[in-house]
Amino acid sequence: MTTNSLSRAPGAMGRLETPETAETAPVLDVVVPVYNEEAGLERCVRRLRRHLDENVPYSARITIADNASADATLAVAHRLAAEIDGVHVVHLDEKGRGRALRAVWSASDAEVVAYMDVDLSTDLNALMPLIAPLLSGHSDLAIGSRLARSSRVVRGPKREFISRSYNLILRSALHARFSDAQCGFKAMRADVAQRLLPLVEDTGWFFDTELLVLAERAGLRIYEVPVDWVDDPDSRVDIVATAVADLEGVWRVGRALSTGSLPIGSLRDSFGREPLVPGVPRGMVGQLARFAVIGVASTVAYALLYLILHPIMGAQWANAVSLLVTAVLNTAANRAFTFGVRGSEGAARHQMQGLLVFAFGLLLTSGSLYVLHSAAPDVSKHVELAVLVLANLVATISRFIALRWVFRNARPEGAHA
C-alpha cells in the first residue's frame, strides 16, 4: 500500500509538494486541522474514512493538516496515511487553523473543499447535506449551524452563552445574516475558495468568520445545515484568548468595510450574478428601500427647517436653505447607505454632483412656490409647505435616478444586495 502523503519542507510557507503517487483528483477534499492531537487523531480519521466510503457517493480525500504540533501528531498522521488509502498529510511549521485551511484549500485539486474539527463533535450524517448544494451548483458555501431551530446541541451554558453572544455581535457590528460562524463544519466550492482566500487575513480562529463575511458581502449564497452537535469536554480552545482575538477581528474587518479598503465591489463583479428580474439591475430593490428610508428622514428634516426659517427669511429663502442643508446630508447618507460607497475617495465630487441634483429640486420647488403665490398671494405657510412637499415628492424620483448616475462608477464596497 502506497503512502499518500504531502509534506512541507522545513521553514517553507509558500509551496506544497506533489503526492508521491499520481491519482485522480477527488470530488471532495475534507481537511482535518490538528495541533497536538496525537490521542484522538486516529479515531477521527478511521471513523471519517469509514463514513466517506459507506455514505458519500463521490471520491473523497482526507487531508490531515498538522500546524506545528509539538507532540507525536505528525508521526501518527503519516502512519495513518501509509495504512489508509485516500488519506494525505500536510505539515506547516507555524500554528493557526486558518493558516492550515488556507494552505490546503489553495492547493487542493478537488471540486469541493471542506473541513471539520478533529473531535467530530458534529454528527457526520450532516456531511452529505453540507456538500450536496455545492455540487449541484445551488450554493457557493455551506456551513453547519448549531443555532438553527432543528439543530440538536449538547453543551454547557457557558459555551452556549458565548456562542450566541458572538453571533449577536456579528449581526450588530458586521450585519452578518448567517447564524453560526464558529461551528467547525464547513464546505466551499474550490473555484470560490480561489477568489476568496487571498482576501482573508486571519490565520487563527477568526478565519471562518472573516471568510463568511466576505462571501456574504460579495453576494454569494451560503447554505446552512442544521446539525446534531455534542460538545467535546476535552476541548483545548482557550476561550478567553479566542474571544479577544475574535473581537479584534470584528473591529478590523468592520473598519476595512467602512473605509472601502476591501475590494468587495470587484469581487462581486467577478462572480457576475445575473439580476433576478430582467431589466431590474442587481441591488436596485435594496437601494430603493434604503433610499425611501433616507428620503422620509430628509423630508421630515426639511419640513422642520422650513417651518423654523419661514418667519425669519420668508418662503423662498426658507425653502432654498432647508433644501440645501438636507440635500448635502441626503447625498452623504445615500452615498454611504443606499449605494454602499465607503471611504473619502470621490466624496467631494459626489457632493458637487449632488448639488446639481439639488439645483433641479430647488428649481422645481421654487417654481411651485412662484405659481402658488401668483394664484393665491395670501396663502398660509402650511399650504406652502404642503405644495413644497408634493413638489419634493416629484423631485424624489428624479433624485433617485440622478444619484444612481452619480454613483454609477463607484465601488459599493460594503453594500448589501
ABEGO torsion letter per residue (X at the ends): XBBBBBBBBBGBAABBBBBABBBBBBABBBBBBBBGAAAAAAAAAAAAAAAAAAABABBBBBBBBBBGBABAAAAAAAAAAAABBGBBBBBBABBEAAAAAAAAAAABABABBBBBBAAGABBAAAAAAAAAAAAAGABABBBBBAABAABBBBBBAAAAAAAAAAAAAAAAAAGBABABAABBBBBBBAAAAAAAAAABABABAAAAAAAAAAAAAAGBBBBBBBBBBBBBAABABBAAAAAAAAAAAAAAAAAAAAAGABBAAAAAAAAGBBBABBGBBBGAAAAAAAAAAAAAAAAAAAAAAAAAAAAAAEAAAAAAAAAAAAAAAAAAAAAAAAAGBBEABGAAAAAAAAAAAAAAAAAAAAAAAAAAAAABAABBAAAAAAAAAAAAAAAAAAAAAAAAAAAAABBBAABBX
